């Protein structure tokens, strides 16, 4: 069992900031790539940011320059720092990871999401 638990979402004003966290836990496993996705009501899920095991990062064009993904391997945690939030950033944000476990192989796991609402 490998669990991802997100936290840090909430209601903020336009131009405000939030820091999302995602903690991975479970029996012996390793994680390479971790990602943040988001899904707004009535819209398709979209990739927000990605961080590879070696530390390389990438972002969706719609958030590049405002969001920063980072990780703390010792704490099994990935973060998403979101600055200059806009109403169109309103969505449920999900943590996603590619996990490897010797007894199973590679698999993908998701958190349950943390909602972010940006409005006055």
MITIGU-180590 format. One line per 5 residues: number of its first residue (from 1); their letters; for each residue x, y, z of N, C-alpha, C. Coordinates in steps of 0.001 Angstrom, whole numbers, plus 500000, padded with zeros to 6 digits. Layout:
REM MITIGU-180590
NUM> a> X,Y,Z,X,Y,Z,X,Y,Z  ... $
REM end
This chain:
REM MITIGU-180590
1> xxxxx> 500835,498827,500000,500000,500000,500000,500882,501240,500000  500652,502105,499033,501331,503391,498952,500251,504463,498884  500302,505370,499815,499291,506410,499899,499895,507781,499636  499148,508613,498927,499498,510010,498731,498413,510861,499372  498809,511769,500234,497858,512628,500924,498227,514077,500695 $
6> xxxxx> 497326,514827,500056,497545,516243,499786,496975,517102,500909  497543,518281,501053,497031,519258,501996,497458,520646,501545  496874,521668,502142,497278,523038,501873,496327,523843,501016  495299,523218,500485,494336,523949,499683,493461,524835,500545  492677,525678,499886,491796,526570,500608,491281,527678,499724 $
11> xxxxx> 490691,528678,500353,490142,529839,499660,491102,531012,499795  491488,531587,498671,492396,532732,498670,491900,533788,497693  492362,535020,497896,492026,536109,496997,492918,536088,495760  492440,536645,494654,493315,536767,493482,494611,537481,493846  495714,536952,493343,497020,537500,493671,497655,536881,494896 $
16> xxxxx> 496903,536077,495614,497410,535441,496807,498243,534210,496506  498700,533560,497568,499574,532402,497438,499108,531249,498310  499428,530050,497879,499203,528838,498648,500370,527892,498426  500631,527063,499412,501637,526023,499278,500989,524677,499540  500908,523867,498503,500338,522536,498620,501426,521529,498974 $
21> xxxxx> 501053,520528,499757,501974,519471,500135,501364,518120,499792  502212,517172,499473,501788,515804,499207,502786,514874,499862  502309,514065,500795,503166,513150,501539,502882,511719,501103  503921,510996,500755,503812,509589,500382,504190,508707,501558  503426,507651,501770,503711,506732,502860,503319,505318,502458 $
26> xxxxx> 503866,504342,503169,503541,502955,502909,504725,502038,503128  504552,500798,502697,505611,499802,502797,506711,500157,501796  507850,499544,501946,509031,499836,501137,508694,500062,499663  509073,501223,499173,508816,501593,497786,509771,502702,497382  509817,502967,496109,510592,504092,495609,509743,504876,494626 $
31> xxxxx> 510008,506163,494547,509273,507049,493656,510248,507768,492744  509930,507777,491478,510734,508530,490527,510056,509873,490242  509093,509859,489354,508419,511088,488959,507215,511373,489847  507063,512625,490221,505879,513080,490928,505287,514252,490166  503973,514361,490208,503278,515379,489434,502145,516001,490238 $
36> xxxxx> 501790,517202,489850,500569,517833,490296,499654,518012,489095  498420,517563,489239,497370,517787,488269,496288,518644,488911  495435,519188,488071,494265,519871,488593,493081,519616,487690  491901,519693,488269,490681,519526,487510,489638,520510,488017  489218,521398,487132,488185,522368,487447,486823,521780,487088 $
41> xxxxx> 485763,522267,487716,484422,521761,487403,484110,521855,485915  483667,520752,485339,483301,520730,483938,484456,520713,482963  485675,520597,483451,486842,520600,482576,487646,519318,482732  488514,519077,481759,489383,517914,481802,490528,518130,482783  491018,517041,483320,492193,517097,484180,493393,517560,483365 $
46> xxxxx> 494221,518405,483938,495385,518906,483233,496626,518858,484118  497757,518668,483479,499022,518605,484188,499475,520006,484566  499797,520194,485834,500253,521476,486340,501773,521540,486400  502383,520521,486994,503831,520512,487176,504326,519096,487349  505599,518901,487038,506214,517592,487130,507625,517736,487674 $
51> xxxxx> 508040,516794,488516,509421,516755,488978,509918,515321,488878  511056,515147,488212,511655,513844,487995,512616,513545,489149  512939,512250,489320,513807,511837,490417,515111,512596,490510  515692,512914,489360,516938,513651,489348,516797,515122,489684  515561,515605,489779,515322,516978,490164,514835,517896,489063 $
56> xxxxx> 514840,517430,487821,514362,518262,486717,512871,518534,486861  512464,519734,486503,511071,520135,486627,510524,520634,485302  509218,520560,485163,508536,521115,484015,507149,521558,484448  506546,522467,483663,505281,523070,484037,504363,523227,482844  503072,523223,483126,502129,523586,482100,502283,525058,481757 $
61> xxxxx> 502061,525393,480495,502255,526770,480050,501378,527761,480808  500233,527323,481251,499287,528215,481893,499686,528606,483310  500678,527917,483902,501111,528248,485262,502597,528573,485358  503321,528353,484295,504761,528586,484306,505066,530020,484721  506015,530165,485645,506390,531475,486138,505684,531863,487412 $
66> xxxxx> 504592,531185,487740,503850,531469,488963,503936,530335,489978  504063,529105,489487,504090,527935,490369,505481,527321,490380  505837,526710,491506,507112,526027,491641,506909,524686,492328  507376,523620,491699,507314,522298,492303,508676,521970,492907  508671,521322,494060,509902,520930,494724,509648,519660,495523 $
71> xxxxx> 510712,519056,496006,510551,517828,496775,511549,517755,497918  511182,517003,498942,512042,516718,500075,512030,515202,500229  513052,514546,499701,513092,513089,499695,513099,512504,501104  513776,513166,502033,513849,512679,503402,512480,512624,504056  511580,513501,503637,510232,513556,504196,509195,512914,503284 $
76> xxxxx> 509645,512346,502169,508737,511745,501189,507627,512709,500796  508010,513931,500540,507041,514987,500311,507370,515785,499053  506330,516133,498316,506465,517033,497185,505577,518247,497460  506034,519413,497020,505328,520653,497272,504974,521355,495966  503958,522172,496032,503627,523064,494933,503389,524447,495515 $
81> xxxxx> 504338,525340,495298,504194,526723,495722,503481,527487,494620  502339,528064,494937,501525,528763,493962,501450,530235,494335  501948,531086,493457,501933,532521,493669,501087,533205,492607  500670,534421,492912,499856,535207,491980,498683,534400,491440  497941,533817,492342,496819,532970,491947,495727,533764,491250 $
86> xxxxx> 495109,533124,490276,494053,533728,489481,492776,532917,489634  491618,533537,489389,490360,532792,489491,490347,531521,488647  490996,531541,487497,491029,530367,486644,491888,529231,487199  492600,529479,488294,493345,528426,488969,492454,527596,489889  491227,528021,490071,490301,527294,490921,490093,525877,490388 $
91> xxxxx> 490344,524894,491239,490259,523493,490840,490580,522618,492040  490364,521335,491875,490883,520365,492823,492261,519943,492329  493242,520025,493196,494615,519700,492834,494974,518318,493365  495501,517490,492472,495817,516105,492788,497306,515833,492676  497817,515076,493613,499186,514598,493569,499213,513240,492880 $
96> xxxxx> 500195,513035,492044,500337,511802,491278,501798,511372,491302  502033,510063,491353,503405,509576,491389,503554,508257,490654  504696,508079,490022,505098,506789,489483,505891,506077,490564  505375,504933,491003,505936,504206,492131,506501,502874,491670  507587,502454,492289,508147,501136,492028,508247,500360,493326 $
101> xxxxx> 507749,499129,493283,507854,498207,494397,508305,496873,493832  509385,496312,494388,510009,495121,493825,509034,493965,493635  508120,493779,494562,507199,492658,494495,506086,492851,493467  505902,494062,493010,504815,494372,492081,505324,494905,490755  506284,495776,490824,506764,496471,489645,506367,497929,489715 $
106> xxxxx> 506222,498537,488573,505873,499952,488510,504366,500140,488459  503892,501153,489128,502482,501486,489081,502296,502961,489394  501110,503437,489103,500770,504837,489301,499792,504966,490459  499967,505977,491279,499066,506192,492388,498681,507666,492478  497508,507911,493037,496933,509255,493135,496498,509559,494556 $
111> xxxxx> 496585,510828,494909,495964,511290,496131,494504,511609,495885  493787,511948,496940,492367,512242,496820,492085,513689,496439  493079,514528,496471,492940,515897,496028,492729,516883,497161  493124,518119,496910,492868,519214,497831,492305,520383,497023  491171,520934,497439,490536,521983,496642,491180,523348,496848 $
116> xxxxx> 491282,524079,495746,491778,525449,495753,490720,526333,495111  490334,527380,495814,489354,528322,495297,489932,529724,495354  489941,530407,494217,490496,531751,494124,489378,532716,493748  489003,533565,494683,487946,534537,494436,488026,535659,495457  487334,536765,495138,487295,537901,496044,486288,537699,497155 $
REM end
